[in-house]
Amino acid sequence: MIAHAATRILLGERLGRPPELLRFSRGRWGKPAVADAPGLHFSLSHSGELALLAVAPRPVGVDVETVRSGRDVDRLSRRFFPAQERELVARGGRPAFARLWTRKEACVKASGGRLTEGLALPVAHTAGQATVRLPDAPAPAGLAGPWRVADLPLSEEYAGSVALLGDGPFAMSWGLWYPGAPAHSGPARQPRDDESRQGVK
């Protein structure tokens, strides 16, 4: 509830509208959007005690996961991941799985699609940012990409990633949000048009 309330407050601040007057619509698979704000894209994710909000001028997705989740990472990677990623999980265990999973889910959230459609998306890379896309085989509508993906610098108990539509690099500015905090503890400045913003609870 806190994360959703914070999302409404931060989006209202970005749009210059009272938060309580914002109206939301949902895509076919549930992706939310602010009504009458076609140039504003956002994505919310939360896991454990952490929530992330990404705001950008192009389709964006963000995902955060606790590394020590109860998932059977070996079984899931063998069933859904490409061969290179299966090998990474076999060597790196849960941290490697969580990193790959959040990259895939961030792309899926940006597309507004279903997670099952994006698990085969190859996202293995070692760069700070990378462009990923589905192979040439027929892809689900909207998920083919390309997607520009970046890992987020979180504490070791979490893995997080953000993805934007297109292959152009982007910069991120961070802001902290606490319930009941004074106004000056919010984002220090508005991001540029090529930036996404994460609000962290």
C-alpha positions, -999 to 999 in steps of 0.1 A, spaced: 0 0 0 28 24 8 45 18 -25 14 24 -44 6 56 -25 42 68 -31 38 61 -68 7 83 -70 25 111 -51 56 110 -72 37 108 -105 15 137 -94 47 157 -87 61 149 -121 29 159 -139 21 189 -117 -12 174 -107 -28 166 -73 -21 129 -67 -57 122 -57 -69 134 -92 -47 110 -111 -66 83 -131 -50 51 -143 -58 27 -171 -44 -8 -177 -31 -26 -207 -42 -61 -219 -20 -78 -193 -24 -53 -165 4 -28 -172 -7 5 -156 -6 39 -173 -16 74 -162 -47 85 -182 -41 116 -204 -3 115 -199 10 96 -230 45 110 -226 49 96 -191 58 59 -186 64 42 -152 69 9 -136 67 -2 -100 83 -33 -84 87 -44 -48 102 -73 -29 109 -77 7 114 -43 23 123 -25 -9 103 -9 -36 115 7 -69 96 31 -91 110 39 -126 97 70 -145 108 77 -181 97 93 -214 96 60 -232 83 25 -222 101 14 -190 101 -16 -168 118 -22 -134 121 -53 -113 136 -61 -79 139 -95 -63 153 -109 -31 183 -131 -40 175 -157 -14 140 -164 -26 124 -199 -23 126 -206 -61 142 -237 -74 166 -218 -96 182 -248 -113 149 -262 -124 136 -229 -136 167 -221 -156 168 -255 -172 132 -252 -183 131 -216 -195 166 -200 -200 188 -202 -230 219 -225 -228 244 -197 -219 222 -185 -190 217 -221 -177 254 -224 -175 257 -190 -156 231 -202 -131 248 -235 -126 281 -217 -118 267 -187 -100 236 -200 -82 209 -178 -68 227 -144 -73 232 -152 -110 197 -164 -114 182 -133 -97 202 -110 -119 191 -127 -151 155 -130 -139 152 -93 -131 166 -83 -165 140 -104 -182 111 -92 -160 121 -56 -165 119 -60 -203 85 -78 -200 72 -50 -177 83 -24 -202 65 -42 -230 33 -48 -210 35 -85 -219 34 -117 -199 65 -130 -180 62 -165 -197 68 -148 -231 100 -132 -220 118 -159 -202 136 -170 -234 149 -134 -239 187 -136 -239 199 -111 -213 234 -124 -204 260 -96 -205 287 -81 -184 284 -44 -194 268 -18 -172 241 -14 -199 234 -36 -228 209 -39 -257 189 -72 -257 163 -85 -281 146 -118 -290 162 -139 -317 149 -137 -353 122 -163 -346 86 -149 -344 82 -130 -312 52 -121 -291 38 -87 -301 56 -59 -284 84 -80 -268 108 -83 -297 126 -51 -286 153 -39 -287 155 -32 -250 182 -13 -232 189 -30 -199 209 -18 -168 215 -35 -135 208 -14 -104 233 -10 -76 214 -25 -47 225 -42 -15 237 -78 -19 204 -92 -7 186 -78 -37 189 -79 -75 173 -52 -96 172 -41 -132 156 -15 -154 148 -17 -191 137 9 -216 124 4 -251 151 11 -278 188 7 -280 199 42 -269 219 45 -237 202 62 -208 212 79 -175 195 74 -142 189 97 -113 180 84 -80 157 98 -53 147 84 -19 111 86 -6 101 79 30 65 80 43 59 113 61 93 127 51 98 164 46 97 177 11 134 181 8 140 144 12 124 136 -21 142 135 -55 169 161 -56 160 172 -91 138 163 -120 155 138 -144 164 149 -179 143 135 -208 168 107 -213 167 96 -177 146 72 -158 140 77 -120 139 52 -93 121 60 -60 133 37 -33 112 29 -2 
